[in-house]
């Protein structure tokens, strides 16, 4: 999922976005179209460096296709910064009229503000639209009905667990916070570390926020987001759900969490150094690269003693968009259409370990996807809550500080409330 902006406050980020609106608006045609024999450079920006090998291969296939079909000598400059820095770098580029031709963004969190700022090309008439599964179209559709991105990662997530360890200890995924405490006690009695913790990258501890918010919003606090958008709510309303589970994880996890990033966490989980990881299956490719034999599952994370609130989070995160100001728009559009190519895209998505998103994707769903879908079929799921990205950024930093003992629970709540109010001031 996903991902995070770092180092600039939410209000400043949003202001920069909106300030750049007029300067970046493009036209609807395919201006800057390349002609046969041309040498063209296409700039791409995708904050998923762990997948560089797969993107490089697919881009080479696209370059060969452009040479064969249009006699265009294409050079692609692919920039893949770390997730924690990617959004900050991208927004700076967009605001300074240095937009990549194709760039990745988070569908739920970022499309509204990017579209409002005029940065996203309308893809509604592109061939790719008819290929998309109807279930994923809403996540990349604006409020006025335009499709402005291609979904890469569609997610069904909560926490990951080692099926072998659970089976050996006679444990089932818990449905309440109290049951999770019992699971923790049983694992510790068997000298098994309950949780992998990897908080070096701020977006990872931030994951507790949408899980806690989603669970409470969909059971007892349904108008939370609406009230927060109107400066009428507070994160104190979900304080118990947020910190109850996180405190349990922090007290029963691996050491030196602030020194361990996502890739190292994936390797440790793959090696069986902990039974659970509050993380999503977007790390499946990295986990299985470390241990192809690992049998892991996905289950909803309990955040309270209400079993009805223990649900799978459904979302679309990383998606690809075309810059409305691209000087090579025809080729940029050709690439995003190629991402859902009838012949080649199935192998691409399968290699990335992403879920199928198109009617042309023919590969079978992965076992962990099937695990999550059982909860979805049983009505135990919710759509990822629409929390502003600036608030999630603040949550990541604040929860790192909370883990380090530098902020109290009340300090974190105050910081999150302030971040949302700052967002509201700019976006009203």
Buried (B, 14 or more C-beta within 10 A) or exposed (E): BBBBBBEBBBBEBBBBBBEBBEBBEBEEEBEBBBEEEBEBEBBBBBBBBBBEEBBEEBBEBBBEBBEEEBEBBBEBEBBBBBBBBBBBBBBBBBBEEEBBBBBBBBBBBBBBBBBBBBBBBBBEEBEBBEBBBEEBBEBBBBEEEBBBBBBBBBBBBBBBBBBBBBEEBEBEBBBBBEBBBEBBEBBEEEEBBBBBBBBBBBBBBBBBBBBBBBBBBBBBBEEBBEEBBEEEBBBBBBBBBBBBBBEBBBEBBBEEBBEBBBBBBBBBBBEBBBBBBBBBBBBBBBBBBBBEEBEBBBBBBBBBBBBBBBBBBBBBBBBBBBBBBBBBBBBBBBBBBBBBBEEBBBBBBBBBBBBBBBEBBEEEEBEBBEBBBEBBEEEBBBBBBBBBBBBBBBBBBBBBBBBEEEBEBEEBBBBBBBBBBBBBEBBE
